[in-house]
Amino acid sequence: MIEKALRACCDAGFWEPGALPFVEVELAKDPAHGDYASNVAMVLASRVGRKPREIAERLVGQIHDTDKILQKVEIAGPGFLNFFVREDVWATLLKDIERQADRYGMSDSGKGRKVLLEFVSANPTGPLHIGHARGAVVGDVIANILAASGYDISREYYINDAGNQMANLGRSVLLRYRQLLGETVHFPENCYRGDYIKTLAAELLDREGPPCPNDNGESLIPYFTDYAAGAILEGIKEDLGAFGVTFDRYFSERDLYEDRRLDSLLEDLEKGGFIYREEETLWFRTTAFGDEKDRVVVRKTGEPTYFAADIAYHQNKYERGFDFLIDVWGADHHGYIPRILAGIQALDHDKDSLRVILVQLVNLLRDGKPIAMSTRSGEFVTLREVVDEVGRDAARYNFLMRRSDSHLDFDLELAKRQSNENPVYYVQYAHARIASVLRTAGQRNLVIPSYSEVDRTLLKLPEEIGLIKTITRFPEIVEGAARTLEPHRLTFYLNDLAGLFHSYYNKNRIISEEGPLTAARLFLVVAVKIVIGNALKLLGVSSPESM
C-alpha cells in the first residue's frame, strides 16, 4: 500500500521518482499505536526537502485499501504512519495455518540463493567447551531459518589442522606417552594440559605404538599430531551430533596448501599490488580497505599466517559458487573482521557478500553462582557435559535466549527445572497442554473442525484476538530472523506466544457445553500448536505431546 502511495505521489509530481526510499514496515511496539508502523515519511523528508508530516499526509491521501483490511491509518508524532488492521481480518489468516500446516512460516524469500554458513570451526586440539556450544547452536539455527526461507544453505566446519597449535598438540601427547613409559619429562607451558591428552596417550600405548617408540625426538610429533587430531575431531563430531548439530562438509586447512594453491594466490595478490615485501616478511595492504594497519601474511620464517590461510579459504568458498558467505565467530575475533573484508575485496568480491556473526561469551552458573573455568589448565566445562546434564532441548534453547552478540548467563539448575521459570519448559508445556486438550476432545468424540466449519466471529475475546495476531505473524518473524540473521527472535517470539496461551488457557475453558464455541476454540488451539511446533523445529528443540 505504501509503495503504491509513493508511486501515486510521484505521478502527481509531489517528488521525483529517484527519491523513493526503501520502505520499512515494523510491528507496532504499543498496541495503542496500531498493528504496523512505518517511518517512510521521515526517511523521504530529507530527500525531497519537505516536512515529514506533510509527506505523511500526502501518503495517507493516496493509500487505497482495496482489500478492506484496515480500520484506519493515523499520523503520529513527527510523521509516523500507524496502521490499524480490522480485528475480523486476523481470523481469516488462520486458513493459511490450516492449509500449510507444518510448512507454515516457510517462504521463498531467499529465492534459492546459495549461502555457505561456516560455524564452530574449533581447532581439533581438545573437546568442544561451553563457548563453542553457543556458536554451534547459533549457526545451526541460522541455517534452519535460512533453509525455511528459501535459501540453498550449506553448513561447513573449517578444521584448523595446520600450524604451530597442531605441533603443540602432537608434542603434548608425545610427552604424556613418554611419561606413561616411566620417563621424567619437562612439560612446556605452551602444551595442552587437559586430562584428554593423557587419555589419548594411553590409547596409543594400548595399541602397537608409534614407529620407533624409543625415539624421543621431534620426528615422532607428526605421527602423534595426526592420531590426536583425528581422535579429537571424531569426538567433536559425536558431541555435535548429541547436540543436534550436523555439517555438510568438514574442510581441512591442509587442503589449501595442496598444489601450491596458497602460494599462487599470494603471488597473484602481490602482482596486484595488495601484498608487499619488507625484507623477508610479506604484508597485506589492508589499510587500503580501512583497516587500522597492514597485516602480515607470510612471516620472515616463510610460514604463512592464519590470515593468509583465511584469505585462501574464503576465495575457495567463492570459487565453489556461493553467492553469500556467513561466518560465525567468537566475539574476541571482532578486530579480525576488517582484515578479512579487505582480503575478499582485494579478490574482487563485494564486502557485503560476507557477513560475520559474533557470539559473546557464556557465563556458566549453578543456582546463580559462577562456575570457575580455566582453559590454560585444561579445566573447563565441555559441551557434552552440559548436554548430558540438562538435555539437548534445554541446552539449545537457553543458548538462544539472548542476542548472540550479548553476554549470556546459563544456569544449569534453572535449565533442568520443570517450572515456569524455565523458558524451554514453559514453551514445551504449552505445546503439551494443547495436545492434552486434543486428546480429551478425542475421548469425547469431538471432531476438530476445518476452517470452513468454524464460526470465526465467536473468537472475539481480547485474549483470542491477541493469540490470533501473534500466530499469524509467525511468517514475518521467520523472514525477519532470516534477513537479520538473528535466531533469538524465535525464542523471544515463543516466550511471548507461550505466555499468551497459558494466560488464555487459565482463564477460559476450551471444551465447554457450547458446541460452536468449543469448535472455534479447538480450531484456534490447533493453530497455536502448529505454530509452536514449527518454531521449535527451527530451533532444533522437540515438541512433546505430554509432560
ZIFEN-V677612 format. One line per field, one symbol per residue. ss: DSSP state (2 for helix, 1 for strand, 0 for the rest). phi: phi as a letter, one per 30 degrees, with the letter a starting at -180 (. if undefined). psi: psi as a letter, one per 20 degrees, with the letter a starting at -180 (. if undefined). Layout:
ss->???
phi->???
psi->???
//
This chain:
ss->0222222222200000222000000110002220011102222222220002222222222200000001111111000111111022222222222222222000000000011111000000000012222222222222222222000111111110000222222222222222220000000000000022222222222200000000000222222222222222222222222200000011112222222222222222222000111100111102222000001111000001022222222222222000011111112222222222222222000022211111100111110011000100001001222222220222222220000000011112222200000022222222222222222222200000002220022200022222222222022222222222000222222222222222222220000000222222222222222222222222200000000
phi->.dddddddddddidadeddddddcbbdddbedcjcbbbceddddeddcibdedddedddedcdcdddhccdabccbhdldccccdddddeddddddddddhdcdjdacddhiddbcccaihdedclddcddddddddddddeddddddcjdccbcbcccdcbjddddddddddedddddddjdcbdcdddddcdddddddddddddddjddhdddcddddeeddddddddddddddddddddcicbbdaccdedddcdhhddedddddddddidbbcbhcccccddddcjddadbdcbdddjdddeddddddddddddddjddbcbccbdddcedddedddddddddicddddbbccccddccdbbhicdcdbbdddicbddeddddddcjddddddddcdbedccdbcccddddcdcaddcedddddddddddededdddddchdcdddedccdddddbdeddddddeddddeeddddddddchbddeddeddeddddddeddddcbddcbddeddedddddddddddddddddddddicdcddab
psi->ggghhghghghijhrqhiiprppppqpphphijahqqqkhhhghghhikrqghgggggghhjpomhjlipgrpqpqcikqoppopphihghhihhhggghdijpiqrkhikjpppooprekqpljrqpahghgghghggghggggggijjqnpppqpoomkqahhhhhgghghgghghhhjjqpqpoqhjrpjqhhghggghghhhairrqliiojaihighghgggggggghhhgggghghikprqhqopphhhiiqkkggggghgghghijiprqodjppqpmhhijiqhrqqphpriiipqrhgghhghghhhghhjjphpppporqhijgiighhhhgghhhjkqphiipppppprqpopqolipqppqohgijnrprghggghgiqgghggghijirqhjqqppoogghhipmrihoghggghhgghgghgghggghhjkppprrgiipniiimiqhhggggggghiighhgghghghilnhihghgghggggggggggghhqpgoaioghgggghggghgggggggghghghikqqnqiq.
//
